[in-house]
Amino acid sequence: MNAINFLEAVPLFEVTRYAGDRRRSTDASRITGTPRRHPYDSDKILFLPDPLEQPRFFYEIRLADIVYAEEINRVATVDGESLEIIGLWIAHGSVCVAMQPFEVIADASFPLSVTLE
């Protein structure tokens, strides 16, 4: 299964509201996007910063590293699917994994160097 089909097959991850931690502005940084359930690890989520972007770029984030979550808004796709955009406050010092699907072409050299912006 290619990466894009994989992300489309993974169900949305519903965010549960809670009071949160007021330390978020000094001990955590915010990222916005859409969460997806991790396919095999219930202690992690996949987080798409721009769910409508192609190809999709996403993060793997441990639930224990999330300090606070807030609902920002909803967007609709051309297919009528509604996506919830949330803000996640990730604790400073957390290790998250950034993933970006790519196609291997002829004459590709490994390891690939990817520039993250």
C-alpha positions as CSV (number, residue, x, y, z in Angstrom):
1,M,0.0,0.0,0.0
2,N,1.5,3.4,-0.9
3,A,1.7,6.1,1.7
4,I,-1.2,8.2,0.4
5,N,-3.6,5.2,0.4
6,F,-2.3,4.3,3.8
7,L,-3.2,7.7,5.3
8,E,-6.6,7.7,3.6
9,A,-7.3,4.2,5.0
10,V,-6.4,5.2,8.6
11,P,-9.5,6.6,10.4
12,L,-9.6,10.1,11.9
13,F,-8.5,10.4,15.5
14,E,-11.1,12.2,17.7
15,V,-9.6,14.6,20.2
16,T,-10.9,14.5,23.7
17,R,-11.2,17.8,25.4
18,Y,-9.7,18.3,28.8
19,A,-8.8,21.3,30.9
20,G,-5.2,21.2,29.8
21,D,-2.0,22.6,31.2
22,R,-1.4,26.3,31.4
23,R,2.4,25.8,31.0
24,R,1.9,25.4,27.3
25,S,3.2,28.8,26.2
26,T,6.6,28.4,27.9
27,D,7.2,24.6,28.0
28,A,5.6,23.5,24.7
29,S,5.3,24.6,21.1
30,R,2.0,24.5,19.0
31,I,1.5,22.7,15.7
32,T,-1.8,22.8,13.8
33,G,-3.3,20.1,11.6
34,T,-5.4,17.0,11.6
35,P,-4.8,13.9,13.7
36,R,-5.2,10.4,12.5
37,R,-5.2,7.2,14.5
38,H,-1.8,5.4,14.4
39,P,-2.3,2.0,12.6
40,Y,-0.6,-0.2,15.2
41,D,0.6,1.9,18.2
42,S,-2.2,3.2,20.5
43,D,0.3,5.4,22.3
44,K,1.0,7.5,19.2
45,I,-0.9,9.5,16.6
46,L,-0.2,10.5,13.0
47,F,-0.5,14.3,12.6
48,L,-1.0,15.9,9.2
49,P,0.0,19.6,9.3
50,D,-1.8,20.3,6.0
51,P,-4.3,17.5,5.3
52,L,-5.1,18.8,1.8
53,E,-1.5,18.9,0.6
54,Q,-0.3,16.4,-1.9
55,P,2.0,14.5,-1.3
56,R,1.1,14.4,2.3
57,F,3.7,15.1,4.9
58,F,3.0,14.0,8.5
59,Y,4.4,13.6,12.0
60,E,4.3,10.6,14.4
61,I,3.7,12.0,17.9
62,R,3.6,10.2,21.2
63,L,0.3,11.0,23.1
64,A,2.4,11.4,26.3
65,D,4.2,14.4,24.7
66,I,1.0,16.3,24.0
67,V,0.6,19.0,26.7
68,Y,-2.7,20.5,25.4
69,A,-5.1,20.2,22.5
70,E,-7.4,22.9,21.2
71,E,-10.0,22.9,18.4
72,I,-9.3,25.6,15.8
73,N,-11.8,25.1,13.0
74,R,-13.1,22.6,10.3
75,V,-12.4,22.5,6.6
76,A,-14.2,20.6,3.9
77,T,-12.7,18.7,1.1
78,V,-14.0,18.7,-2.5
79,D,-15.5,15.3,-1.7
80,G,-17.5,16.7,1.2
81,E,-15.4,15.2,3.9
82,S,-15.1,17.5,7.0
83,L,-11.7,17.7,8.6
84,E,-11.1,19.0,12.1
85,I,-8.1,21.3,12.4
86,I,-6.7,21.3,15.9
87,G,-3.7,22.8,17.7
88,L,-1.5,20.5,19.6
89,W,1.0,21.8,22.2
90,I,4.0,19.4,22.2
91,A,6.3,19.5,25.2
92,H,9.8,20.9,24.5
93,G,12.4,18.1,24.4
94,S,9.9,15.6,22.9
95,V,11.2,13.5,20.0
96,C,8.7,13.3,17.1
97,V,9.2,11.6,13.7
98,A,8.7,13.6,10.5
99,M,7.6,11.4,7.5
100,Q,7.3,12.4,3.9
101,P,6.4,9.9,1.2
102,F,8.6,10.0,-1.9
103,E,9.0,8.0,-5.1
104,V,12.3,6.3,-5.8
105,I,13.5,7.1,-9.3
106,A,16.2,5.8,-11.5
107,D,19.7,7.0,-10.5
108,A,18.5,7.9,-7.0
109,S,21.3,7.9,-4.5
110,F,20.9,6.9,-0.9
111,P,20.7,8.1,1.8
112,L,18.3,10.8,0.5
113,S,18.7,14.2,1.8
114,V,15.4,15.9,2.6
115,T,15.1,19.6,3.5
116,L,12.4,20.4,6.1
117,E,11.1,23.9,6.2
